[in-house]
């Protein structure tokens, strides 16, 4: 769930932990375990969540923990809500004595498995393994082992205002040239044609590369974004900046739909999670699109991410942690459906649960899910902070005309390859 509503965004959410023991909230504290690892003789699990922005999500996590301790009274659960730079805090926290026993990660990081930080979870799936979608399994598989259980899948796509495009005589774009042309034509004194994020990039550069039909990193760990096709797509992406078609510096980033719902941008890259808020604001006056194919021979792209529950292999309570993850994300179909449908909108990773998610069966939500099945792409597991930073920095300079594009991209590819080689021990 990547969305952040204005009233509950990461920057303003209160940091804290709540301890669930014997099925009830028994205390609050900071992000360290107030019980020293046990509560009345019980094992206490420290479970970390990033600060979801959808109203009610924290309360749902606490309800789930309460239900778990009722079913497993020997295991208490301390829910720790982590605001701000969750990934940075998680990586730092895993090096301390206060490290979580269970934690979620967004785009899966193979490096955590390679470093022995994640416990293999193959045994948790049992007969339910066949019910998880192929992508939900593939993204958490490293060297043939499963290192997480997907909690929700998040689909990211383009929203567009039907009435605004129709009034301008613009057909929803199906090529990058058409997207750039529409964004320029829809930019007026009061609004811009397209919003990709406060920095004018967001996922855009990566989408540009993938829309050529290419990869960011190949399956063998070889950097692929340095190709001539990628360079051409990134150079073309510069057009959006040159023509001043992008909304820049909005008060919320791309994961929040406010720029779109407030009419500040006619099109916005955002996520399925935001659709309930979009519908509340605009009714049926919106549609959804993939990022268009760069040109003939390319492919449209929707990005698929989400959140995965993992167990700290170096934690003190690995077996209890695995019990918790199995109970919540493998055994409790009703809770998975609640988590996917009641707080924003998401796709349950289990096929049987997704089939009963009524909010996904009609309209733009159904269309989004169908488009994701055809065109959904995940960031590669090697796409960690160092790799993505090298790529995004080069893409930003290319987009704003700071240096030779070929040299910038080649340098970024070299940096990324060195980092990936370290990850893979090569």
N, C-alpha and C positions, 0 to 999 in steps of 0.2 A: 504494500500500500504506500505508494509514493506521494500521494496527495497530502497537502497540508492546508486545512481551512484557516482563514485568518484568525479565528478565535483560538485555535489550538495548534499553531505552528511550532516547529522545533525550537525556535529561538525564545519562545515565551512560555513553554510548558515547564511546570515545576518538576525538578529532579526529585526522585524519591523511590522508596521501596516499601512494599507492604508484605508482611509475613502472614502466610496462611498456614494454620496448624489446626488439626482436628476439624477441618472443614470450615473454619471461621477466620476472619481477619483479627489477629491478636495484637498487632502493634505496627508502628511505622518507624522508619529510620532512614539513615543515609544509605549509600550504595554499598556499604560493607555489612557483613552478616551480623546482626545484633545478638545472635545466639551463640556465636562461635562455632557453628556447624551442626548444632542439634537443638531440639526444642522438646523438653520433657522426655528425653531418651529417644526422640525421633531423629531421623536423618532430615536435614534441612537443605533443600536445593535452592540455589541462587539462580533465578531464571531471568535473563536479560531480554528486553524488547527495545527497539528504537521507539522514539516518541511519535507514534502514529498520530496523524492529524485528524482523522475521522472521529467525530464525536461518538463517544460510547465504547471506543476500542479498549481503552485501559480498563474500564469497568468489566468488559467482556473477559479480558485476560484474568482478572481477579475472580470472576464467576467460575471460569474453567478451573482455576487453581483450587477453588473451594470444592468443586465437584470431585476433583482428583483426590484431594485429601480425605474426602468422605469414603471414596472407594479404596484408598490406600492410606489408612490412618497412621501408619508408621513412617510416612514421608510428608514432611512439611514443605511448603513452597514459599519462597520469598520472591515476589515479582519486583524487579528493578526496571524502572522506566528511565531510559537514557536519552536526553535531549541533545541537540546540537550535532556535532561531528561524530555520529554513532560509530562509523567504521574506525576512525582514529582512536576513539575511546576504547573500542573493543580490542583492537590490536594491542594497545597499551595495557589494558586491564588483564589480558590473558597472560601477561608476564608477571603478574603480582599474586600475592596470597589471597586477594579478594576476587580472583578470577571467577566468572560464572561457571556453573556446572552445565547449564543449557543456555544457548544463545541463538539468536537468529542472524542470518546474514542475507544481504540483498543479492546482487549478482554474485554467483558462486565463485569462490576464490580457491582454485586448485592448490595454491601454495600452502594454505593451511593444512591440507592433507599431506602434502609432501614433507612438511616440517613436523609431522606427527602430532599436530594440535587437535585433530579431529578423530574421534573414535569411529571405526567402521560400524555401520548400522544395518548391514545386510540382514541380520537375524531379526530385525524389528518388523520387516515387511510381511513375512510369512506368505499365506495364500493371497494376501491383498496386493502383492507386488504386481500381478497382472492387471490390476485395476488402476494403477497409476499410469498416466500418459507417458509415451516414450520420451518426450522432452523433459518431463519432471524427473525421470530416472537418469537420462543421459547427462543432464547438467550437473548432477551430484556424483557422477561416476568418475573415479580417478584410479587408473591402473586396475580396472576391473572390479573395484570395491565401491559400495555405496556409502557416502559420508554425510548424508543428510536426508531429511524428509521434507519435501516441499509442502509449505503450509497454504500459500495462495500463489496463483500466477497473475501477474499484472501485465495487461496489454496496453501499449502506448501507440497512439495514432494521431492523425490530424482531425481536428474538429473544424467545421466551416459553417457559417451562417447562410442558410438557404436563401433567405430573403435578400441579403446584401449581395450575394453573388448574382441572383436572378435580376435584381434591379440594375446591376452593371452589365448584364448580358454575358456573364462569364459562366462557362461550364466547369464543373468540378474538375480540376486538373489531373491528368493521367501521365504526364511527362514532366521532367524537371523544367524544361523550357516553359511549359504551360503554367507550372507553379510559380516560377519567377515572374512571368508576365502577369498573372493574376495578382500576385502580391504587389507589384508595382501599380497596377490599375486601381487596386482597392485602397491604396494609401492616399489619404486626404489630409486636410489640415486638422481634422479631429481624431483620426485613427490611422493605424497602419494595417497593411495587408496581412502580415504574418508575425506571430510571436513564437520564438523558439526558446526563450529564456532571457534572463536579465543581461547576459553577456552577448546576446545575439548569436549564440551557437547551440548550446544544449547538446542534444543528441545529433544535431544536424550534420556535422562533418562525418560522423560514423555512418549515418544513414546514407549520406552521399556516396561513400565508398561501397557500402553493401548494395546500393541500388544499381550499381554497374554489374551486379551478379558476382562480385568478388567477395573476398573474406578480409577481415581485419588481421586475423592470425589463423594460419592453416592448422589442421588437426595434428600435424607433426610438430607443431610449435614454431614453425617458420613464419616470420612476420610477412604479411601479404599486403599491408596497406601502402607499401612503397612502389606498387606497380604503376605502369603508365596510365592504366585506366583509372586508378585511384587519384593520381595526380590531376588528370583531366577533370574528374568530378569535383575535386576540391577547388581547383581553379575556377570552375564554373560556379561553385557555391559563392564565390566572391561577388558575383553579380548581385546577390541579395543585399549586400552591404553597399556596393557602388551605387545602386539605384535607390538606396535609402528606403527599402521596402520593409525593414524589420523594426518592430517595436523594441526599444532598448531601455534598460533601467527601470522596468516596472516595479511596483512595490512588492509583488510576490513573484516567485520563480515559475518556471514552466509547469511544475507539478500542480499548481493551483489554477483553477479555471477562471479566476476573476478578470483577467485581461480580456478574455473572450466573452464572458457573460456581461461585462460592463460595456461592451461595444468598443473597447479600445483597440481590438484587433479583430479582423474579419475571419482569420484562420489562426488556429493555435495547435501546436504539438502538446498533447497532454495525455491523460490515461483514462482507461475504462473506469477507474475508481471515481473519477470526477463526474461521471454521467448523471447520477441522481441530482447533484447540484446544478449541472447544466440544464437538465430538464426542468427543475424547479424555477430557474431563472428565465428560460427561453421557451418552455413548452416544447412543441415539435419543430421549432425553427432552427434546427441544426442537423447536420449530417456528419458522417465519418468517412475518412479516406485513409489508405496507406500512404506512406511517403512514396511518391511516384518513381517509376523506373527512370533511370538517368536518360536512357534512349533505347531504341529497339535493340533487343539482345540483353537488356538489363532486366531488373525485376523490382516490382513494388516491395516495400518493406514495412512491416509493423514490428516494433521491438517488444519482445516478451521478457519480462523480468519476474519480480516477485520476491518472496521471502521464504527462506529455508531454515528449518530447525536443526541445530547441530548439538553434539555432545562433546564437551571438553575432555579429550583423552587424558589430560594431565590433571583433571579434577579429582576431588576426594571421594566423589560419590557416582562413579561412572554407571554402575548397575542401576541405581535408583534413577539417575538421569535418563537412562535408556527406557526405563519403565514409564517415566513421565511422557517422553516423546512418543512412544508406542501408543500409550493410552489416548493422548490428545490428537495426534495426527494420523494414526492408522485405525484406531478402533472407534472413535466417536464421530460418526457421520453427521449427526445432527449439529454438533458444535462446529464442524468444518463448514457446513452449509450456512450456519449463523455468521461465522467469521467472514465468509465470502460475500454474503448478500446484505447484511444488516448495517455495515459500516462502510459506506461507499459501495463499490461494486467490483468484484474480482472473480476470477475463474477458479473453481476448485480443481486441484490437480488430479483428483480421483475421478475416473470416468463415470462411475455410478453416482457419485455425489453431484457432479456437474449436470448429469441428466435430470436431476430433480431440482435444479436451481431455476425456479420459474422466472426470475428477473432477467435471465439470459435467453429466454425463448422467443422474444419478439422485438421488433423495431431495431434501432441502431445498436443495441447491446448484442442482439443475435447476429447482426451483420458484422460487428467487430469480432466476435468469436469465430465466425466463419472465415473472415479475412485473415485472422491470426493463424488458423489452421493451414491456410494456403501460403501465407507470406511471412509468418512469424519468424523472427531471428533473435537469438540470444547473444549477448556478449560472450566471447570465449572465456573459459575458466582461467586463462593466463592473463586476462585483462585486468591486472591489479592497478593500484594507484600509480605506481612508477611508469607502467606501460601506457596507461591512458593519459597521464600527464604529458608525456613526451609527444604523443600523437596530438592531443588537443592544443598544446602550445604551438606546435607547427601549423596546425590548421587555422588557429586564430591569427597568426602572422600572415599566412597566405590570404585569408579573407580580408585582412585590412591592409594588404599591400606592403608588408614589412619584410622585404628580402626576396631572394630568388626562390620561387615555389619548389622547384626540383631539388635544390640544395637543402632547403628546410625539411622537406619530406624525407629525403635520403638520410639526413642526420637523425631525425626522429626515429626512423626505422632501425638505424644502427643502435641507438640507445635502447629501444624497445627489445631488440634481439638480445642484447647483452643481459638485460634484466630477465628475459624469459629463459635464457640459457642457465642463469643462476637458479631460477625456479626449478628447472628440470635436471639440475646437477650435471650440466654438460660442459 
